[in-house]
Amino acid sequence: MEVTRMSSTASRTYLDQFPAEAKVIKAAFWSSFMALAIGGLLGLVQALHRTDVLRFIDPADYYTVLTAHGVLLAITFTIFFLVGIFTWAVTTSLDRGVVDIRFTWAWYIMMVVGTILVGVSILGGVVDAIPTYADVLFTFYAPLQAHPAFYVGLVLFVVGSWLAGADWFRTWWAWRKENPDERIPLPTFMALTTTLFWYLCTLGVALSILVFLLPWSLGIVDSVNPLLTRTLFWYFGHAVVYFWLMPAYMMWYIMLPKLSGGKLFSDPLARVVFVLFLLLSTPVGIHHQYLDPGIAEGYKFIAMTNTMFLLLPSLLTAFTVVASMEHGARQRGGTGYLGWLKALPWRDPVFTGMALAGLMFAAAGFSGMINAGMNINYLVHNSWWVVGHFHLTVGTAVALTFMAAAYWFIPQVTGKALWSRQLALGQVLLWFVGMTFMSNAMHRSGLFGMPRRTAEPQYQGFNFEPAVGTVGEINAQVALGAVLLTVALAMFLLNMVLTSFNDDSDSLPANTYAGTLSGPEDSPAVLDNLKLWTAIAVVLVIVGYTLPLASIVDSGGLFGPDISGFQLAIETDPALVLESVREVMP
Amino acid sequence: MASATEQSETDQVREIGHEEYDPIGTAILIGIYFLILVLLWLFMYFVEFLGNGPTVVGALLTVVGLA
């Protein structure tokens, strides 16, 4: 049966198989690229401003730029790409289209409308003609307050992503009716488990926005409890990290082995990894709040324990993915203990981009362990170290994997061959080099206490003292890295645009993903019991969050003490700032 | 098994099955990674703790939220 179905899909692109779905996926990818283009350019503006290489914006506007950079890249770029990949994964692996393509367009349009509302709200911070403000950074918790349109936009975007999840579940239910005895194909399993923890974690941010922040912004309630909104944000804020990472993991599991010339080492291990992410992604958010007063250290300790358990699926992934690449390399003739590395297809930009992204993720694993440790975290908390860390994770492991994947996906959904493989290969290498400069320097500057989220970290009568090197050298590395990353970004976008206008549609690869050495038949059926894993995930969230939330509400009130919002876009009299600083610092 | 899984590669010179495959190179790479982690943890002692005061979790009362 398999062979005959194989022949029906042989040498056919995704566009040939699912033309209607390909259009939605292409639209989602382009939404993602537009966010990447704007957000990436703003990153350059910030890097040059902070390092005092080129300052052409007002320091107060830095936070508008920072908010746009964070929201557009961490939320918009990643999630639009995710919905595209997951729609591809579900339809390809189930070998059937979505149940109703109008529903698919509906959630995509809802996400676009949400993004436009959020983007315009932020833009109001620098354009006087737009009466909005949203200098609340990507984390948007109180006491920073945004215009209601910002929160409404976020709600539309998140609800759109919920409907996308519902779309994948509907498609899977329809397939299950026709195939009642078959195991869930791995790519669909990955999309569904990821969707489940997305539902679980976004409940926190939905509660935060709809009950507290939006009514507060509209003036319906006078104040909120900032610690409560912070905690509800981080309840969502760490899981969102895994939400954008899971499509990258999916690519490493089901594309890298194929590109290497081999098969996925173990389908059961991949399932275990995604189940672990479903269980553990959410009850860890308090590890972002190790320095927050008002949360007892015992609860922080529970969050740290859960976080350390999260290393397990990532280390399992390191083993499974590298073993799959080694399998491919040996099938391609590679030999020796490490000599097989030379047999990998390093001239293929899709492979090289994903492999380098995985390598960067291994480095990010180390700084992540430092962040996760409660006592060591105190030394790097809120410093530029953390920014260095997440530029390795979302900025490289995710972004570089997505860009590399786009070199394969855009031809699949447009039916047009990639414009230039050489440019693509140069682009992924340049991104890797640029990020090595920038992220390494950010980590080092965090070690001597340089703060994050600061427009101009230069102070009168105080100099940072790096143990090795100088501040000037570190700033130069950041600025150089940012320029290289921007050039790489431009190369990527140019290749994507020219691919879309490419007349060449010959020699496109077929729409396939990696086979397995050890298939789902080798794993217990209980791994596919999504209800069971969801129930355990809910219990873990209840255990991890009930007492801290009760304690926060008990001590600070549900709507908090009387807290007025801060709107950073509005000019503040420096004398007033000094006065308020004196109030809190006797 | 889904229909769209890749069955063969053009650059493939031999087929290695599940039983005969021994990922020794992967074990070596993972071993090197763990070695780097251990060395970085040792290095961290010199970077962060030497010359700084100890940073520790508080007494029992603060752990359970009573103080």
Interface residues (C-beta under 8 A of the other chain):
Chain A: E2 R5 M6 S8 T9 T92 S93 L94 D95 P185 L186 P187 K258 G261 G262 K263 F265 A296 E297 G298 Y299 F301 A318 F319 V322 A323 E326 H327 G328 A329 R330 Q331 R332 G333 G336 Y337 L338 W340 L341 P345 A362 G365 F366 M369 I370 M374 N375 I376 Y378 L379 L447 A467 N511 T512 Y513 A514 G515 T516 L517 S518 G519 P520 S551
Chain B: M1 A2 S3 A4 T5 E6 Q7 E9 D11 Q12 V13 R14 E15 I16 G17 H18 Y21 P23 I24 G25 T26 I28 L29 I30 Y33 I36 L37 L40 M44 V47 E48 N52 T55 V56 V57 G58 T62 V63 V64 G65
